[in-house]
Amino acid sequence: MQGWRSNMEDAHITQTVDIPNGYGMLFGVFDGHGGKEVAEYARENFKKEFVKNGNFKAGDYKKALYETFMSLDKALQ
């Protein structure tokens, strides 16, 4: 369904993330695509999956982001 909806189906995060030598910020907007449940699941689980990813711990944040999205997709299946 395209267009305006009567309810907001998106979810977002704005959180600090501890990284070596300081901290970073994690911002995300998750589109509900016709249902809020998946967006809410991503909001609740993204950061904890991201920071426990081995590539995050190694400082490869790009790969950690990719793998976190794939991990959440798999968990939702």
C-alpha positions in Angstrom: 0.0 0.0 0.0 1.4 3.4 -0.9 0.5 6.8 0.3 -0.6 8.3 3.7 -1.5 6.0 6.5 -3.7 6.7 9.5 -1.0 5.4 11.9 2.8 5.8 12.1 4.4 2.5 11.2 8.1 3.5 11.3 10.4 3.2 14.2 13.7 4.9 15.0 16.8 4.7 17.2 19.2 7.4 18.4 21.6 5.8 20.8 25.2 6.1 21.9 27.5 3.2 21.2 30.7 2.5 23.1 33.7 2.1 20.8 37.4 1.9 21.5 38.8 5.3 22.4 35.3 6.9 23.0 31.8 6.5 21.8 29.8 6.8 18.6 26.2 7.5 17.7 23.8 5.0 16.2 20.9 6.5 14.2 18.4 4.4 12.3 14.9 4.7 10.8 13.1 1.4 10.2 10.2 1.6 7.7 7.2 -0.4 8.7 6.2 -1.1 5.1 2.5 -1.7 6.0 3.1 -3.0 9.5 4.7 -1.7 12.6 5.8 -5.0 14.1 9.0 -5.5 12.1 10.1 -1.9 12.5 9.6 -2.2 16.3 11.5 -5.5 16.3 14.4 -3.8 14.5 14.3 -0.9 17.0 14.4 -3.2 20.0 17.1 -5.5 18.7 19.4 -3.6 16.3 21.9 -2.2 18.8 22.4 -5.3 20.8 23.0 -7.4 17.7 25.3 -4.7 16.3 27.6 -4.4 19.3 27.9 -8.2 19.8 29.0 -8.6 16.1 32.6 -9.7 15.8 33.3 -7.2 13.1 32.0 -4.4 15.3 34.5 -5.5 18.0 37.2 -5.5 15.4 36.4 -2.0 14.2 34.9 -2.9 10.8 31.7 -1.0 11.3 30.6 -1.2 7.7 30.7 -5.0 7.7 29.1 -5.1 11.1 26.2 -3.0 9.9 25.6 -5.2 6.9 25.8 -8.4 9.0 23.5 -7.0 11.6 20.8 -6.2 9.0 21.2 -9.7 7.6 21.0 -11.2 11.0 17.8 -9.4 11.8 16.3 -10.4 8.5 17.1 -14.1 9.2 15.6 -13.9 12.7 12.4 -12.5 11.3 12.1 -15.3 8.8 
